[in-house]
Amino acid sequence: MHIPFLDKWRERQSGPGRSAAAVFEDHPDAAADLFAECELLRSHAQVAGLELDDTPASLAALDQLLPRWRDDPEVLPWLGNDAGLYLGTVVVRTVPGARWHVWHVWPGGRVVVRLPSGRELHVVEAGIEWAVHGAPELSQMYAEISEG
């Protein structure tokens, strides 16, 4: 997974040379805030009159948006990435014990949400599937996560 702004953030947190995974382990709240930004998704939602408030209800509202982003192949993967990070943000903020976990972000690493059970959720992949196909719905994924 490639997150363009990550190198600069990592260097601000602890200087050059440390892995992103190590920085995230040391600064979990900062990592959570970084992943919660989701600027592209938030701007698309705002244009549609939807304010994303990091709640499960906002996931259901996102599922109801007309997927105009599918007309733009350049926007589609970025919006999907943001949708996955937003899903993860809602899970981390509302499911007790859920937290972000980073596997060596460079190169080809993953950002996942780890549940207290040890299950890891590949939320970015799920967000991309949602952006491209509309299914599974973000609210449906959240419901399955929060139930078990």
NORCORWO-V835810 format. One record per residue. RES is the residue in three letters. SS is DSSP state (a for helix, b for strand, c for the rest). Layout:
RES,SS + RES,SS
This chain:
MET,c + HIS,c + ILE,c + PRO,c + PHE,c + LEU,a + ASP,a + LYS,a + TRP,a + ARG,a + GLU,a + ARG,a + GLN,a + SER,a + GLY,c + PRO,c + GLY,c + ARG,c + SER,c + ALA,a + ALA,a + ALA,a + VAL,a + PHE,a + GLU,a + ASP,a + HIS,c + PRO,a + ASP,a + ALA,a + ALA,a + ALA,a + ASP,a + LEU,a + PHE,a + ALA,a + GLU,c + CYS,c + GLU,a + LEU,a + LEU,a + ARG,a + SER,a + HIS,a + ALA,a + GLN,a + VAL,a + ALA,c + GLY,c + LEU,c + GLU,c + LEU,c + ASP,c + ASP,c + THR,c + PRO,a + ALA,a + SER,a + LEU,a + ALA,a + ALA,a + LEU,a + ASP,a + GLN,c + LEU,c + LEU,c + PRO,c + ARG,a + TRP,a + ARG,a + ASP,a + ASP,c + PRO,a + GLU,a + VAL,a + LEU,a + PRO,a + TRP,a + LEU,a + GLY,a + ASN,a + ASP,a + ALA,a + GLY,a + LEU,a + TYR,a + LEU,a + GLY,a + THR,a + VAL,a + VAL,a + VAL,a + ARG,a + THR,a + VAL,c + PRO,c + GLY,c + ALA,c + ARG,b + TRP,b + HIS,b + VAL,b + TRP,b + HIS,c + VAL,c + TRP,c + PRO,c + GLY,c + GLY,c + ARG,b + VAL,b + VAL,b + VAL,b + ARG,b + LEU,c + PRO,c + SER,c + GLY,c + ARG,c + GLU,b + LEU,b + HIS,c + VAL,a + VAL,a + GLU,a + ALA,a + GLY,a + ILE,a + GLU,a + TRP,a + ALA,a + VAL,a + HIS,a + GLY,c + ALA,c + PRO,c + GLU,c + LEU,a + SER,a + GLN,a + MET,a + TYR,a + ALA,a + GLU,a + ILE,a + SER,a + GLU,a + GLY,c
